[in-house]
Amino acid sequence: MAFHLSSIIFSADLLIGKEAGSVPKGHFAVYVGERQQKRYVVPISFLNQPLFQDLLSKAEEEFGFDHPMGGLTIPSTEDTFIALNSQLRQS
């Protein structure tokens, strides 16, 4: 079950029963949240955006290359991540 929210896709299923092929072409999965992390699928084009690159730098500082969820973990609240997503869509 997925809900489209701006250009990100929220999956309530997280990793349960999901295979790597569940991410649409041209997108990648990240995990966001402080207490309970949720899976978001974002466009690869975000990788070119300075705001998203800053977020990736923070992820590297906090987690290095060891991501406990098995995917890229973003150190951010969901609200902040959704607001960032809105900014990136407008640029």
MODELLER restraints for C-alpha pairs under 7 A, 6 or more apart:
rsr = mdl.restraints
at = mdl.atoms
rsr.add(forms.Gaussian(group=physical.xy_distance, feature=features.Distance(at['CA:1:A'], at['CA:11:A']), mean=6.24, stdev=0.5))
rsr.add(forms.Gaussian(group=physical.xy_distance, feature=features.Distance(at['CA:1:A'], at['CA:12:A']), mean=6.43, stdev=0.5))
rsr.add(forms.Gaussian(group=physical.xy_distance, feature=features.Distance(at['CA:1:A'], at['CA:13:A']), mean=6.95, stdev=0.5))
rsr.add(forms.Gaussian(group=physical.xy_distance, feature=features.Distance(at['CA:2:A'], at['CA:9:A']), mean=6.36, stdev=0.5))
rsr.add(forms.Gaussian(group=physical.xy_distance, feature=features.Distance(at['CA:2:A'], at['CA:10:A']), mean=5.53, stdev=0.5))
rsr.add(forms.Gaussian(group=physical.xy_distance, feature=features.Distance(at['CA:2:A'], at['CA:11:A']), mean=4.76, stdev=0.5))
rsr.add(forms.Gaussian(group=physical.xy_distance, feature=features.Distance(at['CA:2:A'], at['CA:12:A']), mean=6.68, stdev=0.5))
rsr.add(forms.Gaussian(group=physical.xy_distance, feature=features.Distance(at['CA:3:A'], at['CA:9:A']), mean=5.93, stdev=0.5))
rsr.add(forms.Gaussian(group=physical.xy_distance, feature=features.Distance(at['CA:3:A'], at['CA:10:A']), mean=5.46, stdev=0.5))
rsr.add(forms.Gaussian(group=physical.xy_distance, feature=features.Distance(at['CA:3:A'], at['CA:11:A']), mean=6.93, stdev=0.5))
rsr.add(forms.Gaussian(group=physical.xy_distance, feature=features.Distance(at['CA:4:A'], at['CA:10:A']), mean=6.57, stdev=0.5))
rsr.add(forms.Gaussian(group=physical.xy_distance, feature=features.Distance(at['CA:6:A'], at['CA:86:A']), mean=6.89, stdev=0.5))
rsr.add(forms.Gaussian(group=physical.xy_distance, feature=features.Distance(at['CA:7:A'], at['CA:42:A']), mean=6.78, stdev=0.5))
rsr.add(forms.Gaussian(group=physical.xy_distance, feature=features.Distance(at['CA:8:A'], at['CA:40:A']), mean=6.17, stdev=0.5))
rsr.add(forms.Gaussian(group=physical.xy_distance, feature=features.Distance(at['CA:8:A'], at['CA:41:A']), mean=5.51, stdev=0.5))
rsr.add(forms.Gaussian(group=physical.xy_distance, feature=features.Distance(at['CA:8:A'], at['CA:42:A']), mean=5.01, stdev=0.5))
rsr.add(forms.Gaussian(group=physical.xy_distance, feature=features.Distance(at['CA:9:A'], at['CA:40:A']), mean=5.44, stdev=0.5))
rsr.add(forms.Gaussian(group=physical.xy_distance, feature=features.Distance(at['CA:9:A'], at['CA:41:A']), mean=5.06, stdev=0.5))
rsr.add(forms.Gaussian(group=physical.xy_distance, feature=features.Distance(at['CA:9:A'], at['CA:42:A']), mean=6.89, stdev=0.5))
rsr.add(forms.Gaussian(group=physical.xy_distance, feature=features.Distance(at['CA:10:A'], at['CA:39:A']), mean=6.15, stdev=0.5))
rsr.add(forms.Gaussian(group=physical.xy_distance, feature=features.Distance(at['CA:10:A'], at['CA:40:A']), mean=4.88, stdev=0.5))
rsr.add(forms.Gaussian(group=physical.xy_distance, feature=features.Distance(at['CA:10:A'], at['CA:41:A']), mean=6.79, stdev=0.5))
rsr.add(forms.Gaussian(group=physical.xy_distance, feature=features.Distance(at['CA:11:A'], at['CA:39:A']), mean=5.73, stdev=0.5))
rsr.add(forms.Gaussian(group=physical.xy_distance, feature=features.Distance(at['CA:11:A'], at['CA:40:A']), mean=6.43, stdev=0.5))
rsr.add(forms.Gaussian(group=physical.xy_distance, feature=features.Distance(at['CA:14:A'], at['CA:38:A']), mean=6.21, stdev=0.5))
rsr.add(forms.Gaussian(group=physical.xy_distance, feature=features.Distance(at['CA:14:A'], at['CA:39:A']), mean=5.33, stdev=0.5))
rsr.add(forms.Gaussian(group=physical.xy_distance, feature=features.Distance(at['CA:23:A'], at['CA:29:A']), mean=6.89, stdev=0.5))
rsr.add(forms.Gaussian(group=physical.xy_distance, feature=features.Distance(at['CA:23:A'], at['CA:41:A']), mean=6.89, stdev=0.5))
rsr.add(forms.Gaussian(group=physical.xy_distance, feature=features.Distance(at['CA:26:A'], at['CA:43:A']), mean=5.92, stdev=0.5))
rsr.add(forms.Gaussian(group=physical.xy_distance, feature=features.Distance(at['CA:26:A'], at['CA:44:A']), mean=5.54, stdev=0.5))
rsr.add(forms.Gaussian(group=physical.xy_distance, feature=features.Distance(at['CA:27:A'], at['CA:41:A']), mean=6.22, stdev=0.5))
rsr.add(forms.Gaussian(group=physical.xy_distance, feature=features.Distance(at['CA:27:A'], at['CA:42:A']), mean=5.29, stdev=0.5))
rsr.add(forms.Gaussian(group=physical.xy_distance, feature=features.Distance(at['CA:27:A'], at['CA:43:A']), mean=4.20, stdev=0.5))
rsr.add(forms.Gaussian(group=physical.xy_distance, feature=features.Distance(at['CA:27:A'], at['CA:44:A']), mean=4.94, stdev=0.5))
rsr.add(forms.Gaussian(group=physical.xy_distance, feature=features.Distance(at['CA:28:A'], at['CA:41:A']), mean=5.40, stdev=0.5))
rsr.add(forms.Gaussian(group=physical.xy_distance, feature=features.Distance(at['CA:28:A'], at['CA:42:A']), mean=5.60, stdev=0.5))
rsr.add(forms.Gaussian(group=physical.xy_distance, feature=features.Distance(at['CA:28:A'], at['CA:43:A']), mean=6.50, stdev=0.5))
rsr.add(forms.Gaussian(group=physical.xy_distance, feature=features.Distance(at['CA:28:A'], at['CA:44:A']), mean=6.41, stdev=0.5))
rsr.add(forms.Gaussian(group=physical.xy_distance, feature=features.Distance(at['CA:29:A'], at['CA:39:A']), mean=6.51, stdev=0.5))
rsr.add(forms.Gaussian(group=physical.xy_distance, feature=features.Distance(at['CA:29:A'], at['CA:40:A']), mean=5.56, stdev=0.5))
rsr.add(forms.Gaussian(group=physical.xy_distance, feature=features.Distance(at['CA:29:A'], at['CA:41:A']), mean=4.36, stdev=0.5))
rsr.add(forms.Gaussian(group=physical.xy_distance, feature=features.Distance(at['CA:29:A'], at['CA:42:A']), mean=6.39, stdev=0.5))
rsr.add(forms.Gaussian(group=physical.xy_distance, feature=features.Distance(at['CA:29:A'], at['CA:71:A']), mean=6.92, stdev=0.5))
rsr.add(forms.Gaussian(group=physical.xy_distance, feature=features.Distance(at['CA:30:A'], at['CA:39:A']), mean=5.75, stdev=0.5))
rsr.add(forms.Gaussian(group=physical.xy_distance, feature=features.Distance(at['CA:30:A'], at['CA:40:A']), mean=5.35, stdev=0.5))
rsr.add(forms.Gaussian(group=physical.xy_distance, feature=features.Distance(at['CA:30:A'], at['CA:41:A']), mean=6.33, stdev=0.5))
rsr.add(forms.Gaussian(group=physical.xy_distance, feature=features.Distance(at['CA:30:A'], at['CA:71:A']), mean=6.23, stdev=0.5))
rsr.add(forms.Gaussian(group=physical.xy_distance, feature=features.Distance(at['CA:30:A'], at['CA:72:A']), mean=4.90, stdev=0.5))
rsr.add(forms.Gaussian(group=physical.xy_distance, feature=features.Distance(at['CA:30:A'], at['CA:73:A']), mean=5.72, stdev=0.5))
rsr.add(forms.Gaussian(group=physical.xy_distance, feature=features.Distance(at['CA:30:A'], at['CA:74:A']), mean=6.68, stdev=0.5))
rsr.add(forms.Gaussian(group=physical.xy_distance, feature=features.Distance(at['CA:31:A'], at['CA:37:A']), mean=5.72, stdev=0.5))
rsr.add(forms.Gaussian(group=physical.xy_distance, feature=features.Distance(at['CA:31:A'], at['CA:38:A']), mean=5.35, stdev=0.5))
rsr.add(forms.Gaussian(group=physical.xy_distance, feature=features.Distance(at['CA:31:A'], at['CA:39:A']), mean=4.58, stdev=0.5))
rsr.add(forms.Gaussian(group=physical.xy_distance, feature=features.Distance(at['CA:31:A'], at['CA:40:A']), mean=6.16, stdev=0.5))
rsr.add(forms.Gaussian(group=physical.xy_distance, feature=features.Distance(at['CA:31:A'], at['CA:71:A']), mean=6.96, stdev=0.5))
rsr.add(forms.Gaussian(group=physical.xy_distance, feature=features.Distance(at['CA:31:A'], at['CA:72:A']), mean=6.16, stdev=0.5))
rsr.add(forms.Gaussian(group=physical.xy_distance, feature=features.Distance(at['CA:31:A'], at['CA:73:A']), mean=4.65, stdev=0.5))
rsr.add(forms.Gaussian(group=physical.xy_distance, feature=features.Distance(at['CA:31:A'], at['CA:74:A']), mean=5.92, stdev=0.5))
rsr.add(forms.Gaussian(group=physical.xy_distance, feature=features.Distance(at['CA:32:A'], at['CA:38:A']), mean=5.41, stdev=0.5))
rsr.add(forms.Gaussian(group=physical.xy_distance, feature=features.Distance(at['CA:32:A'], at['CA:39:A']), mean=6.55, stdev=0.5))
rsr.add(forms.Gaussian(group=physical.xy_distance, feature=features.Distance(at['CA:32:A'], at['CA:73:A']), mean=6.20, stdev=0.5))
rsr.add(forms.Gaussian(group=physical.xy_distance, feature=features.Distance(at['CA:32:A'], at['CA:74:A']), mean=5.21, stdev=0.5))
rsr.add(forms.Gaussian(group=physical.xy_distance, feature=features.Distance(at['CA:32:A'], at['CA:75:A']), mean=6.67, stdev=0.5))
rsr.add(forms.Gaussian(group=physical.xy_distance, feature=features.Distance(at['CA:32:A'], at['CA:76:A']), mean=6.11, stdev=0.5))
rsr.add(forms.Gaussian(group=physical.xy_distance, feature=features.Distance(at['CA:32:A'], at['CA:77:A']), mean=6.56, stdev=0.5))
rsr.add(forms.Gaussian(group=physical.xy_distance, feature=features.Distance(at['CA:32:A'], at['CA:78:A']), mean=5.99, stdev=0.5))
rsr.add(forms.Gaussian(group=physical.xy_distance, feature=features.Distance(at['CA:33:A'], at['CA:76:A']), mean=5.89, stdev=0.5))
rsr.add(forms.Gaussian(group=physical.xy_distance, feature=features.Distance(at['CA:33:A'], at['CA:77:A']), mean=4.77, stdev=0.5))
rsr.add(forms.Gaussian(group=physical.xy_distance, feature=features.Distance(at['CA:33:A'], at['CA:78:A']), mean=5.29, stdev=0.5))
rsr.add(forms.Gaussian(group=physical.xy_distance, feature=features.Distance(at['CA:34:A'], at['CA:76:A']), mean=6.74, stdev=0.5))
rsr.add(forms.Gaussian(group=physical.xy_distance, feature=features.Distance(at['CA:34:A'], at['CA:77:A']), mean=5.80, stdev=0.5))
rsr.add(forms.Gaussian(group=physical.xy_distance, feature=features.Distance(at['CA:46:A'], at['CA:52:A']), mean=6.21, stdev=0.5))
rsr.add(forms.Gaussian(group=physical.xy_distance, feature=features.Distance(at['CA:47:A'], at['CA:53:A']), mean=6.35, stdev=0.5))
rsr.add(forms.Gaussian(group=physical.xy_distance, feature=features.Distance(at['CA:58:A'], at['CA:75:A']), mean=6.95, stdev=0.5))
rsr.add(forms.Gaussian(group=physical.xy_distance, feature=features.Distance(at['CA:59:A'], at['CA:73:A']), mean=6.67, stdev=0.5))
rsr.add(forms.Gaussian(group=physical.xy_distance, feature=features.Distance(at['CA:59:A'], at['CA:74:A']), mean=5.40, stdev=0.5))
rsr.add(forms.Gaussian(group=physical.xy_distance, feature=features.Distance(at['CA:59:A'], at['CA:75:A']), mean=5.75, stdev=0.5))
rsr.add(forms.Gaussian(group=physical.xy_distance, feature=features.Distance(at['CA:67:A'], at['CA:73:A']), mean=5.92, stdev=0.5))
